[in-house]
Amino acid sequence: MPVELTRVDEVLWEIPAAARADMRVPARIFADSELLDAIAEDDSLEQLQNVATLPGIVDAALAMPDIHQGYGFPVGTVAATEPPHGVISPGGVGYDINCGVRLLALPLTLAELGGRKERLVHELSRAIPAAAPRGAGGGLSPGELDAVLVDGPRSLLDEGLATHADVEHTESRGRLDGADPARVSQRARQRGAPQLGTMGSGNHFVEVQSVARVFDAAAASAFGLAEGQLTVLIHSGSRGLGHQVCTDYVRRMDAALAGHGIELPDRQLSCAPISSDDARAYRAAMAAAANFAWANRQVIAHRVRQAVRAVAGGAAADATRQVYDVAHNVAKIERHGGREVCVHRKGATRAFAAGSEEVPAAYRDVGQPVFIPGSMGTSSFVLVGRPPAMERSFGTVCHGAGRALSRTAARKRIGGAELRRQLEGAGITVRCPSNRGLAEEAPFAYKAVEKVVAVVERAGLAARVAELRPAGVVKG
């Protein structure tokens, strides 16, 4: 069924609540006309209207310009619900709980790295596994896993796998309160125990980049970024542990919907009132999975430093700084508009403005760093949160370019070997064991990241700080 959209301004569109009898609030989409046409190619707008039916949802169901069809919620959605009767939905967080990105800044330029670039990419591919080796043991002991689930990267400080600066420069300082390992199933624990420090496959990556352009000198200086500088961007999440947590609680909430008196247009939206035992259990398990994801990226960052040490020496490794780490699949209780709400961000990135106590002290005068990855052959962007985001989008922006083609469609258009040749020909060193997996992540399978970033900038949600161009990529 065609969706009728009202244009609010140059980059904001609205589906009014009156469009469907079950919608409680409007659905709003940040996009330009070209991106909107691409968004309309799948069922994401219908899914966004479904989100607008959730009990307790406030303001609007919001879509970022990278929105595309997902499980229940579209990927690229922001939805805030008000306790106690508003709900929390595992589908509004996603299966990869706290999938997110971490940016490291190296103390040398791409020119200074010179002919060692290929060796660095090779060392990264050796140091950072996509998955636990076949036949691997149990990995973390039960006690070690509990510590990670409760304290995230902080649990790694005594082992020398994290620094206090790393923790300080992580969203929520790498720890969601209320995590309870007892709420994480044995199956989830079994899946996660051997996977700490693994990248995963699909769209996850570790990418060597250089700062191609600086747009905001003051913010770039605060973030410690300069033109020509080498960076490493890490994209990974909570691995099998987070996937199992989502699976477990979707099933639990689906079975309890009638008991909560909730009717939904799509059972993939299964949810529970935030004040309920079901919701409290999920929040405790989700927090544990989020903490695991932050620890996972922390171990990967440690291995990046080891690779830098092997290629560029100990001084370079010791001076490799963490700029920030930000989640883009999580639900958090936050204060917006004078009230506490549960903000679901699925494929959406927190982007708090200057002055927020949630922003690290070193960045508080300029705002929170935000990282928007491109797609192997395209640029990524560093943004900074701006005040209008706090009013218009619960302090949120996009999380990437957003898929434009399915993985199957991408494979039909190009083979992995040919794509590898094209990327290498463009000066991008590639390490990926699977030609099939590489083809699925071809740059043309994604929307143009420049257009996505331009929309959130024109909407006043964030501003560009720097453009990062890929020099090498490691994928699972």
C-alpha positions in Angstrom: 0.0 0.0 0.0 1.5 3.4 -1.0 2.5 5.6 1.9 1.4 9.3 1.8 4.1 11.6 3.1 3.8 15.2 4.1 6.9 17.3 3.7 7.7 19.2 6.9 10.9 20.9 5.7 13.7 20.3 3.2 14.9 17.1 4.9 12.0 16.0 7.1 8.9 14.1 6.1 6.0 12.9 8.1 3.4 10.2 8.0 0.6 11.6 10.2 -0.8 9.5 13.1 -4.2 9.6 11.3 -2.8 7.5 8.5 -3.6 4.4 10.4 -6.1 3.8 13.2 -3.5 2.0 15.3 -0.8 4.6 15.1 -0.3 6.5 18.4 2.2 9.1 17.1 3.3 10.3 13.7 6.2 8.6 11.8 8.9 11.0 10.7 11.8 10.4 8.2 14.9 12.5 7.9 15.8 12.2 4.2 16.2 14.1 0.9 14.0 13.3 -2.1 16.6 10.9 -3.6 17.1 9.0 -0.4 13.4 8.8 0.2 12.9 7.1 -3.2 15.5 4.5 -2.2 13.9 4.1 1.2 10.5 3.4 -0.4 11.9 0.4 -2.3 11.5 -1.9 0.7 9.0 -2.2 3.6 10.8 0.0 6.1 8.2 2.8 6.0 5.4 0.3 6.8 7.6 -1.1 9.6 8.1 2.5 10.9 4.4 3.0 11.1 4.2 -0.3 13.0 6.7 1.2 15.5 4.4 4.2 15.9 1.7 1.8 17.4 3.8 0.8 20.4 2.2 1.5 23.8 3.7 4.5 25.5 5.6 5.8 22.5 6.2 9.6 22.6 6.7 12.4 20.1 7.1 10.2 16.9 8.7 7.1 15.5 11.8 8.5 13.8 13.8 7.2 10.9 17.3 8.3 9.9 18.3 8.6 6.3 20.1 5.3 6.3 16.9 3.4 7.2 16.2 0.0 5.7 14.0 -3.0 6.4 14.9 -5.0 9.5 13.5 -7.3 12.1 10.3 -5.6 13.5 11.9 -2.2 13.7 13.6 -0.9 10.6 17.4 -0.5 10.9 17.9 3.3 11.4 15.0 3.9 13.8 14.7 5.9 17.0 11.7 5.4 19.3 11.2 6.7 22.8 8.7 5.2 25.2 7.6 6.6 28.6 7.7 4.4 31.7 6.0 2.9 33.5 3.4 1.8 30.9 5.5 2.4 27.9 7.2 -0.7 26.5 10.7 -1.9 25.7 11.1 -4.1 22.6 14.1 -6.4 21.9 13.4 -5.8 18.1 14.0 -2.1 18.8 17.5 -2.9 19.8 18.2 -5.8 17.4 20.0 -9.1 17.5 23.5 -7.6 17.6 23.1 -5.7 20.9 25.5 -2.8 21.1 26.9 -3.2 17.7 29.0 -0.1 17.5 32.1 1.6 16.3 35.4 2.6 17.9 37.9 5.0 16.4 41.6 4.8 17.2 44.1 7.6 16.2 47.7 6.7 15.4 50.6 9.0 16.0 51.8 8.9 12.4 50.5 9.8 9.0 49.7 7.5 6.0 52.8 9.0 4.3 55.0 8.2 7.3 53.6 4.6 7.3 54.6 4.4 3.6 55.4 0.9 2.4 54.5 -0.7 5.7 50.8 -0.3 5.1 50.3 -3.7 3.6 52.2 -5.3 6.5 50.0 -3.4 9.0 46.8 -4.7 7.3 48.3 -8.2 7.3 49.2 -8.0 11.0 45.7 -6.8 11.8 44.2 -9.7 9.9 46.4 -12.1 11.8 45.7 -10.5 15.2 42.0 -10.1 15.0 40.0 -13.3 14.3 36.6 -13.1 12.7 35.4 -15.9 14.9 36.8 -18.3 17.6 38.8 -21.1 16.0 37.1 -24.4 15.3 37.6 -26.7 18.3 38.5 -23.8 20.5 38.0 -24.3 24.3 35.5 -22.5 26.4 37.3 -19.2 26.3 36.4 -17.1 29.3 35.8 -18.9 32.5 32.3 -18.4 34.1 33.8 -15.9 36.6 35.7 -14.0 33.9 32.6 -13.9 31.8 30.5 -12.6 34.7 33.0 -9.8 35.3 32.8 -8.8 31.6 29.0 -8.9 31.6 28.9 -6.6 34.7 31.8 -4.2 34.1 32.6 -4.3 30.4 36.1 -2.9 29.6 36.7 -2.0 33.2 37.0 -5.7 33.9 40.1 -5.8 31.5 42.1 -3.0 33.2 44.1 -5.2 35.5 45.0 -7.5 32.6 46.5 -4.6 30.7 44.0 -5.0 27.9 42.4 -1.6 28.6 43.5 1.8 29.9 41.6 4.3 32.0 41.6 6.7 29.0 40.0 4.0 26.9 37.2 3.6 29.4 36.7 7.3 29.8 36.4 7.7 26.0 33.6 5.1 25.6 29.9 5.8 25.6 28.5 5.3 29.1 32.1 4.7 30.1 31.7 1.2 28.7 29.2 0.1 31.3 25.4 0.0 31.4 24.2 -0.2 35.0 21.8 -3.0 36.1 23.5 -5.8 34.2 22.7 -9.2 35.7 24.6 -12.2 34.4 21.8 -14.4 35.9 19.4 -13.0 33.3 21.7 -14.3 30.5 20.8 -17.8 29.4 23.3 -20.6 29.5 23.1 -20.9 25.8 24.0 -17.2 25.4 27.0 -17.7 27.8 28.2 -20.7 25.8 28.1 -18.8 22.6 29.8 -15.7 24.0 32.6 -17.2 26.1 35.0 -18.1 23.3 34.2 -14.9 21.2 35.6 -12.0 23.2 38.0 -10.2 20.9 36.5 -11.5 17.6 35.2 -9.3 14.8 32.4 -11.3 13.2 31.5 -11.3 9.6 28.9 -9.5 7.4 29.3 -5.8 7.7 31.8 -5.9 10.6 35.3 -4.8 9.9 38.6 -3.3 11.0 39.6 -0.5 8.6 42.8 1.5 8.3 42.1 5.0 7.2 43.6 8.4 6.9 42.1 11.8 7.6 41.5 13.2 4.2 39.8 16.5 5.2 39.0 18.5 8.3 35.8 20.5 8.3 35.7 21.7 11.9 39.2 22.6 13.2 38.1 23.2 16.8 36.3 19.8 17.1 39.0 18.0 15.2 41.6 19.4 17.6 39.6 18.4 20.6 39.3 14.9 19.2 43.0 14.8 18.4 42.6 14.5 14.6 44.7 16.2 11.9 44.8 15.9 8.1 46.9 13.0 6.9 46.7 11.2 10.2 46.2 7.4 10.3 43.2 6.0 12.1 41.7 2.6 12.6 37.9 2.2 12.8 36.5 -1.0 14.5 33.0 -2.1 13.8 31.7 -5.1 15.9 29.2 -6.0 18.5 28.1 -8.6 21.1 28.5 -11.6 18.8 26.6 -14.8 19.6 25.9 -13.8 23.1 23.9 -10.7 22.2 22.1 -12.6 19.4 21.0 -15.3 21.8 19.8 -12.7 24.4 17.6 -11.1 21.8 16.3 -14.5 20.7 15.5 -15.6 24.2 13.6 -12.4 25.1 11.7 -12.1 21.8 10.3 -15.5 22.6 9.5 -14.7 26.2 7.8 -11.4 25.4 5.9 -12.9 22.5 4.4 -15.5 24.8 3.5 -12.9 27.4 1.8 -10.3 25.0 -1.7 -11.3 25.8 -1.0 -11.3 29.6 0.1 -7.7 29.2 -2.9 -6.8 27.1 -0.8 -5.8 24.2 -1.9 -6.1 20.5 0.6 -5.6 17.8 0.5 -5.3 14.0 3.7 -7.4 13.8 4.8 -10.0 16.4 8.4 -9.1 15.6 7.7 -6.0 17.7 7.1 -8.2 20.8 7.6 -6.1 23.9 6.6 -5.6 27.5 5.8 -2.7 29.8 9.0 -1.2 31.2 7.7 -1.7 34.7 7.1 -5.5 34.2 9.2 -8.4 35.3 9.7 -9.4 31.6 11.1 -5.9 30.8 13.3 -5.8 33.9 14.8 -9.2 33.0 15.4 -8.1 29.4 17.0 -4.8 30.4 19.4 -6.7 32.8 20.4 -9.1 30.1 20.6 -6.4 27.4 22.9 -4.4 29.6 25.1 -7.4 30.1 25.3 -8.0 26.4 26.1 -4.3 25.8 28.9 -4.5 28.3 30.2 -7.6 26.6 30.2 -5.8 23.3 32.2 -2.8 24.7 34.7 -5.3 26.1 34.8 -7.1 22.8 35.8 -3.9 20.9 38.3 -3.2 23.7 40.1 -6.5 23.2 40.1 -5.8 19.4 41.6 -2.4 20.1 44.3 -4.0 22.2 45.1 -6.3 19.3 45.2 -3.3 17.0 47.9 -1.8 19.2 49.8 -5.0 19.1 49.8 -4.9 15.3 51.0 -1.3 15.4 53.7 -2.3 17.8 54.9 -5.1 15.4 54.9 -2.8 12.4 55.7 0.7 13.7 57.3 0.1 17.1 56.4 0.4 20.8 56.3 4.1 21.0 53.7 4.3 18.2 51.6 1.6 19.8 51.7 3.3 23.2 50.6 6.6 21.6 47.7 5.0 19.7 44.7 6.8 21.3 41.1 5.9 21.5 39.1 8.8 20.2 35.7 7.4 21.2 33.5 4.3 21.1 29.7 4.7 20.4 26.9 2.1 20.3 24.2 2.0 17.6 22.0 -0.9 18.8 20.8 -0.2 22.4 17.9 1.0 24.6 18.7 3.4 27.4 16.7 5.4 30.0 17.5 9.0 29.3 16.0 12.4 30.2 14.5 14.4 27.2 12.0 17.2 27.2 11.8 17.2 31.0 10.8 13.5 31.3 12.5 10.1 31.5 12.0 7.9 28.5 13.4 4.7 27.2 15.2 5.5 23.9 15.5 2.6 21.5 18.3 3.2 19.0 18.4 0.5 16.3 21.0 1.3 13.7 21.1 4.8 15.1 23.9 6.6 17.0 23.7 8.8 20.1 24.9 12.3 19.3 24.7 14.5 22.4 25.5 18.1 22.1 28.1 20.2 23.9 27.6 20.6 27.6 26.1 17.2 28.3 27.6 15.4 31.3 27.4 12.2 29.2 30.2 13.6 26.9 33.8 13.0 28.1 35.2 16.1 29.8 37.8 16.5 27.0 35.0 16.9 24.4 32.3 18.6 26.5 32.9 22.0 25.0 32.4 20.8 21.4 30.0 17.8 21.7 30.1 14.1 21.4 32.0 12.4 18.6 30.0 10.3 16.1 31.4 7.9 13.6 29.5 7.1 10.3 31.2 4.3 8.4 31.1 4.2 4.6 31.4 0.9 2.7 35.0 -0.3 2.2 35.6 1.7 -1.0 34.0 4.9 0.3 34.8 7.5 2.9 33.7 7.4 6.5 32.9 10.6 8.5 33.5 11.9 12.0 30.6 14.1 13.1 29.9 16.0 16.3 26.4 16.2 18.0 24.6 19.5 17.8 21.9 21.0 20.0 18.9 20.6 17.6 19.4 16.8 17.9 18.4 17.0 21.5 15.0 18.5 20.5 14.4 16.8 17.2 15.7 13.2 17.5 16.4 12.4 21.2 20.0 13.3 20.6 20.4 10.8 17.8 21.8 10.6 14.2 22.3 7.9 11.6 24.8 5.0 12.0 26.1 4.4 8.4 25.3 4.5 4.8 22.4 2.0 5.0 21.9 -0.9 2.6 20.5 -0.2 -0.8 20.8 -3.8 -2.2 20.3 -7.1 -0.5 23.4 -9.4 -0.1 22.0 -11.7 -2.8 21.5 -8.8 -5.2 25.1 -7.6 -4.5 26.6 -11.0 -5.3 24.7 -11.1 -8.6 26.3 -7.9 -9.7 29.9 -8.6 -8.9 32.2 -11.5 -7.8 34.4 -11.2 -4.8 37.6 -11.7 -6.8 36.7 -8.9 -9.1 35.7 -6.5 -6.3 39.0 -7.4 -4.5 40.9 -6.4 -7.7 39.0 -3.1 -7.9 39.6 -2.2 -4.3 43.3 -3.1 -4.5 43.5 -1.1 -7.8 42.2 1.9 -5.8 45.0 1.5 -3.3 42.9 -0.2 -0.6 44.6 -3.3 0.8 42.0 -6.0 1.4 42.2 -9.0 3.8 39.0 -11.1 3.6 39.0 -15.0 3.5 35.6 -15.1 1.7 35.0 -13.8 -1.8 31.3 -14.4 -1.3 31.3 -12.3 1.9 33.3 -9.6 0.3 30.9 -9.3 -2.7 28.0 -9.0 -0.3 29.5 -5.8 1.2 30.4 -4.2 -2.2 30.3 -0.4 -1.9 27.4 -0.1 -4.4 25.2 -2.2 -2.1 25.0 0.8 0.2 23.5 4.3 -0.1 25.9 7.1 -0.7 27.3 7.9 2.7 27.9 11.6 1.7 24.2 12.1 1.1 23.2 10.4 4.3 25.6 12.6 6.3 24.5 15.7 4.4 20.9 15.1 5.5 21.7 14.9 9.2 23.9 18.0 8.9 21.1 20.0 7.1 18.7 18.8 9.8 21.0 20.3 12.4 21.5 17.0 14.2 25.2 16.9 13.7 28.1 18.6 11.9 31.0 17.1 9.9 34.3 17.2 11.7 36.5 15.0 9.4 36.4 12.7 6.4 38.3 9.4 6.7 39.4 7.6 3.5 40.1 3.8 3.5 43.6 2.6 3.0 43.1 -1.0 4.1 40.3 -3.2 5.3 40.0 -6.5 7.2 36.8 -8.4 7.1 35.6 -11.8 8.3 
